[in-house]
Structure formats: C-alpha cells, structure tokens
Amino acid sequence: MKKDWSNEPDLSLPQVFDAELEKLIVEANQFALASHFLWSLWAIIQSSTSNIQFGYLEFAATRLKDFRRRKENFLYKKVFEMTINDEE
C-alpha cells in the first residue's frame, strides 16, 4: 500500500532562507580566511620572540598555504556572486 503524501505539509525551505544561509556561509568563510592570516602573523612573530621550541615558521607556512588555497573561492568568487545576485 502506497502512502498518500498529498495531504502532508510542505516542509521545503523558503527561497529567502536559502539566500540568508548562503550569506552566512560566505561570511563565516571570510572570517576563516582572516583567522588563517592572523595565526600566520602570530607564528612569524613568535618564531623570533618565543623561547618555546616549536616549529612556528612551519606553522605559519601551513596557515599561509591554506589561506592562499581558500582565498580565491572564499573571498573573491563568493563575494562577486553575492554582489551580482544582490543587484538583480
């Protein structure tokens, strides 16, 4: 026996929610980029000032590498798409 789904409430999300969610995701990704960059700067400074034996420069290089890898997608592309979509 098949269930009749025609009487069930529509649980799909409104289009406005999708747009707001996309904006929040873009904003979170931009803050993630800032975090990678700032931790890189912190590690570079610590490499010359800290007495703790740690691979600060390697840590900075890893963070900068991740920053560069993600920047194109997270910053330029998504912001550009949002600007175009907001103008429509």
Sequence and secondary structure as in RCSB ss.txt:
>XXXX:A:sequence
MKKDWSNEPDLSLPQVFDAELEKLIVEANQFALASHFLWSLWAIIQSSTSNIQFGYLEFAATRLKDFRRRKENFL
YKKVFEMTINDEE
>XXXX:A:secstr
     TTS      HHHHHHHHHHHHHHHHHHHHHHHHHHHHHHHHHHH  S   HHHHHHHHHHHHHHHHIIII
IIHHHHHHHHHH 
